[in-house]
Amino acid sequence: MVATDTYTELIVRSLFCISIYVFVAYRIEQLNKQAFLGKETADKAFYRWLKIFETFPEGLALIRNG
């Protein structure tokens, strides 16, 4: 592949495979982090709206009564 020396070829192939593995692992970790943060953000938004709608009837009662 690179040279006639088999050790050099083995080293180059190994480095190539390792670099591909590192790149793929890095991308997967980035995507997992984005998915986790997106889910966490959606959960926070859900609970924020839930809190608003839980207090909504109490707010209407306050407006009607006074």
N, CA, C and O atoms as a GROMACS GRO file, in nm:
protein
  264
    1MET      N    1   0.083  -0.119   0.000
    1MET     CA    2   0.000   0.000   0.000
    1MET      C    3   0.087   0.125   0.000
    1MET      O    4   0.085   0.200  -0.097
    2VAL      N    5   0.164   0.149   0.106
    2VAL     CA    6   0.244   0.269   0.113
    2VAL      C    7   0.388   0.239   0.074
    2VAL      O    8   0.450   0.314  -0.002
    3ALA      N    9   0.441   0.132   0.126
    3ALA     CA   10   0.580   0.096   0.099
    3ALA      C   11   0.592  -0.056   0.096
    3ALA      O   12   0.496  -0.128   0.123
    4THR      N   13   0.707  -0.101   0.065
    4THR     CA   14   0.727  -0.246   0.060
    4THR      C   15   0.742  -0.305   0.200
    4THR      O   16   0.721  -0.425   0.219
    5ASP      N   17   0.778  -0.224   0.294
    5ASP     CA   18   0.793  -0.270   0.432
    5ASP      C   19   0.654  -0.299   0.491
    5ASP      O   20   0.568  -0.210   0.492
    6THR      N   21   0.632  -0.419   0.540
    6THR     CA   22   0.500  -0.456   0.589
    6THR      C   23   0.466  -0.385   0.719
    6THR      O   24   0.348  -0.358   0.745
    7TYR      N   25   0.566  -0.353   0.802
    7TYR     CA   26   0.539  -0.282   0.926
    7TYR      C   27   0.489  -0.140   0.898
    7TYR      O   28   0.399  -0.092   0.967
    8THR      N   29   0.546  -0.076   0.800
    8THR     CA   30   0.502   0.059   0.764
    8THR      C   31   0.358   0.056   0.714
    8THR      O   32   0.277   0.142   0.749
    9GLU      N   33   0.328  -0.041   0.633
    9GLU     CA   34   0.191  -0.055   0.583
    9GLU      C   35   0.094  -0.083   0.698
    9GLU      O   36  -0.015  -0.026   0.703
   10LEU      N   37   0.134  -0.169   0.788
   10LEU     CA   38   0.050  -0.200   0.904
   10LEU      C   39   0.027  -0.078   0.990
   10LEU      O   40  -0.084  -0.056   1.038
   11ILE      N   41   0.129   0.002   1.010
   11ILE     CA   42   0.117   0.123   1.091
   11ILE      C   43   0.024   0.223   1.024
   11ILE      O   44  -0.061   0.284   1.090
   12VAL      N   45   0.039   0.242   0.894
   12VAL     CA   46  -0.045   0.337   0.822
   12VAL      C   47  -0.190   0.292   0.824
   12VAL      O   48  -0.279   0.374   0.846
   13ARG      N   49  -0.215   0.165   0.802
   13ARG     CA   50  -0.353   0.113   0.805
   13ARG      C   51  -0.413   0.127   0.945
   13ARG      O   52  -0.530   0.162   0.960
   14SER      N   53  -0.333   0.099   1.046
   14SER     CA   54  -0.380   0.110   1.184
   14SER      C   55  -0.415   0.256   1.217
   14SER      O   56  -0.520   0.283   1.276
   15LEU      N   57  -0.329   0.348   1.179
   15LEU     CA   58  -0.357   0.489   1.204
   15LEU      C   59  -0.483   0.536   1.131
   15LEU      O   60  -0.560   0.616   1.183
   16PHE      N   61  -0.501   0.487   1.010
   16PHE     CA   62  -0.620   0.522   0.933
   16PHE      C   63  -0.746   0.470   1.004
   16PHE      O   64  -0.844   0.544   1.019
   17CYS      N   65  -0.744   0.345   1.048
   17CYS     CA   66  -0.860   0.287   1.117
   17CYS      C   67  -0.886   0.358   1.249
   17CYS      O   68  -1.001   0.384   1.285
   18ILE      N   69  -0.781   0.389   1.322
   18ILE     CA   70  -0.797   0.459   1.449
   18ILE      C   71  -0.855   0.598   1.427
   18ILE      O   72  -0.942   0.641   1.502
   19SER      N   73  -0.808   0.669   1.325
   19SER     CA   74  -0.860   0.803   1.299
   19SER      C   75  -1.007   0.799   1.261
   19SER      O   76  -1.084   0.884   1.304
   20ILE      N   77  -1.046   0.700   1.182
   20ILE     CA   78  -1.189   0.686   1.145
   20ILE      C   79  -1.271   0.656   1.271
   20ILE      O   80  -1.377   0.715   1.291
   21TYR      N   81  -1.222   0.566   1.354
   21TYR     CA   82  -1.294   0.530   1.477
   21TYR      C   83  -1.309   0.652   1.568
   21TYR      O   84  -1.417   0.675   1.623
   22VAL      N   85  -1.204   0.730   1.585
   22VAL     CA   86  -1.209   0.848   1.670
   22VAL      C   87  -1.308   0.951   1.615
   22VAL      O   88  -1.384   1.011   1.691
   23PHE      N   89  -1.307   0.971   1.486
   23PHE     CA   90  -1.399   1.066   1.424
   23PHE      C   91  -1.544   1.024   1.446
   23PHE      O   92  -1.628   1.106   1.483
   24VAL      N   93  -1.573   0.896   1.422
   24VAL     CA   94  -1.710   0.846   1.437
   24VAL      C   95  -1.754   0.854   1.584
   24VAL      O   96  -1.866   0.896   1.612
   25ALA      N   97  -1.667   0.816   1.676
   25ALA     CA   98  -1.701   0.823   1.819
   25ALA      C   99  -1.727   0.968   1.861
   25ALA      O  100  -1.819   0.994   1.939
   26TYR      N  101  -1.648   1.060   1.812
   26TYR     CA  102  -1.666   1.201   1.845
   26TYR      C  103  -1.801   1.252   1.795
   26TYR      O  104  -1.873   1.320   1.868
   27ARG      N  105  -1.835   1.218   1.672
   27ARG     CA  106  -1.963   1.262   1.615
   27ARG      C  107  -2.081   1.201   1.691
   27ARG      O  108  -2.180   1.270   1.716
   28ILE      N  109  -2.070   1.075   1.727
   28ILE     CA  110  -2.179   1.011   1.802
   28ILE      C  111  -2.197   1.078   1.937
   28ILE      O  112  -2.310   1.101   1.980
   29GLU      N  113  -2.088   1.110   2.003
   29GLU     CA  114  -2.098   1.179   2.132
   29GLU      C  115  -2.160   1.317   2.117
   29GLU      O  116  -2.240   1.359   2.200
   30GLN      N  117  -2.125   1.388   2.011
   30GLN     CA  118  -2.186   1.519   1.986
   30GLN      C  119  -2.337   1.505   1.965
   30GLN      O  120  -2.415   1.582   2.022
   31LEU      N  121  -2.377   1.408   1.885
   31LEU     CA  122  -2.520   1.389   1.857
   31LEU      C  123  -2.595   1.345   1.982
   31LEU      O  124  -2.708   1.389   2.005
   32ASN      N  125  -2.535   1.259   2.062
   32ASN     CA  126  -2.599   1.218   2.187
   32ASN      C  127  -2.616   1.336   2.282
   32ASN      O  128  -2.719   1.349   2.347
   33LYS      N  129  -2.516   1.422   2.288
   33LYS     CA  130  -2.524   1.540   2.374
   33LYS      C  131  -2.635   1.634   2.325
   33LYS      O  132  -2.712   1.685   2.406
   34GLN      N  133  -2.642   1.655   2.195
   34GLN     CA  134  -2.746   1.741   2.140
   34GLN      C  135  -2.884   1.683   2.166
   34GLN      O  136  -2.978   1.757   2.199
   35ALA      N  137  -2.899   1.552   2.152
   35ALA     CA  138  -3.028   1.487   2.177
   35ALA      C  139  -3.067   1.501   2.324
   35ALA      O  140  -3.182   1.529   2.355
   36PHE      N  141  -2.970   1.482   2.414
   36PHE     CA  142  -2.999   1.494   2.556
   36PHE      C  143  -3.039   1.636   2.592
   36PHE      O  144  -3.137   1.658   2.664
   37LEU      N  145  -2.965   1.733   2.542
   37LEU     CA  146  -2.996   1.872   2.573
   37LEU      C  147  -3.129   1.914   2.511
   37LEU      O  148  -3.204   1.990   2.572
   38GLY      N  149  -3.158   1.865   2.393
   38GLY     CA  150  -3.287   1.895   2.331
   38GLY      C  151  -3.402   1.837   2.410
   38GLY      O  152  -3.505   1.901   2.427
   39LYS      N  153  -3.384   1.715   2.459
   39LYS     CA  154  -3.488   1.652   2.541
   39LYS      C  155  -3.505   1.727   2.671
   39LYS      O  156  -3.617   1.749   2.716
   40GLU      N  157  -3.394   1.766   2.732
   40GLU     CA  158  -3.399   1.840   2.858
   40GLU      C  159  -3.469   1.974   2.838
   40GLU      O  160  -3.547   2.016   2.923
   41THR      N  161  -3.441   2.041   2.728
   41THR     CA  162  -3.505   2.169   2.700
   41THR      C  163  -3.655   2.151   2.679
   41THR      O  164  -3.735   2.232   2.726
   42ALA      N  165  -3.693   2.045   2.608
   42ALA     CA  166  -3.835   2.018   2.587
   42ALA      C  167  -3.905   1.988   2.719
   42ALA      O  168  -4.018   2.032   2.741
   43ASP      N  169  -3.839   1.913   2.806
   43ASP     CA  170  -3.898   1.884   2.937
   43ASP      C  171  -3.916   2.010   3.019
   43ASP      O  172  -4.019   2.029   3.084
   44LYS      N  173  -3.815   2.098   3.017
   44LYS     CA  174  -3.826   2.224   3.091
   44LYS      C  175  -3.941   2.309   3.038
   44LYS      O  176  -4.016   2.368   3.115
   45ALA      N  177  -3.955   2.315   2.906
   45ALA     CA  178  -4.064   2.392   2.846
   45ALA      C  179  -4.199   2.332   2.884
   45ALA      O  180  -4.294   2.405   2.913
   46PHE      N  181  -4.208   2.199   2.884
   46PHE     CA  182  -4.333   2.132   2.920
   46PHE      C  183  -4.373   2.167   3.064
   46PHE      O  184  -4.488   2.202   3.089
   47TYR      N  185  -4.278   2.156   3.156
   47TYR     CA  186  -4.310   2.186   3.296
   47TYR      C  187  -4.339   2.334   3.318
   47TYR      O  188  -4.418   2.370   3.405
   48ARG      N  189  -4.276   2.419   3.241
   48ARG     CA  190  -4.304   2.563   3.251
   48ARG      C  191  -4.449   2.590   3.210
   48ARG      O  192  -4.522   2.662   3.279
   49TRP      N  193  -4.492   2.532   3.096
   49TRP     CA  194  -4.629   2.552   3.051
   49TRP      C  195  -4.729   2.482   3.144
   49TRP      O  196  -4.839   2.532   3.166
   50LEU      N  197  -4.689   2.369   3.200
   50LEU     CA  198  -4.776   2.300   3.294
   50LEU      C  199  -4.800   2.386   3.417
   50LEU      O  200  -4.912   2.393   3.467
   51LYS      N  201  -4.696   2.452   3.466
   51LYS     CA  202  -4.710   2.539   3.582
   51LYS      C  203  -4.802   2.657   3.549
   51LYS      O  204  -4.883   2.698   3.632
   52ILE      N  205  -4.790   2.711   3.429
   52ILE     CA  206  -4.875   2.823   3.388
   52ILE      C  207  -5.021   2.779   3.384
   52ILE      O  208  -5.109   2.849   3.434
   53PHE      N  209  -5.047   2.662   3.323
   53PHE     CA  210  -5.185   2.619   3.309
   53PHE      C  211  -5.244   2.566   3.440
   53PHE      O  212  -5.366   2.564   3.456
   54GLU      N  213  -5.159   2.524   3.534
   54GLU     CA  214  -5.210   2.485   3.665
   54GLU      C  215  -5.260   2.607   3.741
   54GLU      O  216  -5.358   2.598   3.815
   55THR      N  217  -5.194   2.719   3.726
   55THR     CA  218  -5.234   2.840   3.798
   55THR      C  219  -5.334   2.924   3.718
   55THR      O  220  -5.383   3.025   3.769
   56PHE      N  221  -5.365   2.884   3.596
   56PHE     CA  222  -5.457   2.962   3.512
   56PHE      C  223  -5.597   2.972   3.573
   56PHE      O  224  -5.650   3.083   3.578
   57PRO      N  225  -5.659   2.863   3.619
   57PRO     CA  226  -5.793   2.876   3.679
   57PRO      C  227  -5.793   2.965   3.804
   57PRO      O  228  -5.889   3.038   3.829
   58GLU      N  229  -5.687   2.958   3.882
   58GLU     CA  230  -5.678   3.044   4.001
   58GLU      C  231  -5.671   3.191   3.959
   58GLU      O  232  -5.730   3.277   4.024
   59GLY      N  233  -5.600   3.218   3.852
   59GLY     CA  234  -5.592   3.355   3.802
   59GLY      C  235  -5.726   3.405   3.752
   59GLY      O  236  -5.762   3.520   3.775
   60LEU      N  237  -5.800   3.317   3.682
   60LEU     CA  238  -5.935   3.356   3.636
   60LEU      C  239  -6.027   3.384   3.755
   60LEU      O  240  -6.105   3.478   3.751
   61ALA      N  241  -6.017   3.302   3.859
   61ALA     CA  242  -6.101   3.323   3.977
   61ALA      C  243  -6.068   3.456   4.042
   61ALA      O  244  -6.159   3.526   4.087
   62LEU      N  245  -5.940   3.493   4.048
   62LEU     CA  246  -5.902   3.622   4.106
   62LEU      C  247  -5.956   3.738   4.024
   62LEU      O  248  -5.999   3.839   4.079
   63ILE      N  249  -5.954   3.724   3.891
   63ILE     CA  250  -6.002   3.832   3.803
   63ILE      C  251  -6.154   3.846   3.820
   63ILE      O  252  -6.205   3.958   3.831
   64ARG      N  253  -6.225   3.734   3.822
   64ARG     CA  254  -6.372   3.739   3.834
   64ARG      C  255  -6.416   3.795   3.970
   64ARG      O  256  -6.514   3.869   3.978
   65ASN      N  257  -6.343   3.761   4.073
   65ASN     CA  258  -6.385   3.804   4.208
   65ASN      C  259  -6.339   3.943   4.244
   65ASN      O  260  -6.385   4.002   4.342
   66GLY      N  261  -6.252   3.995   4.168
   66GLY     CA  262  -6.216   4.124   4.216
   66GLY      C  263  -6.119   4.205   4.153
   66GLY      O  264  -6.091   4.316   4.199
   0.00000   0.00000   0.00000
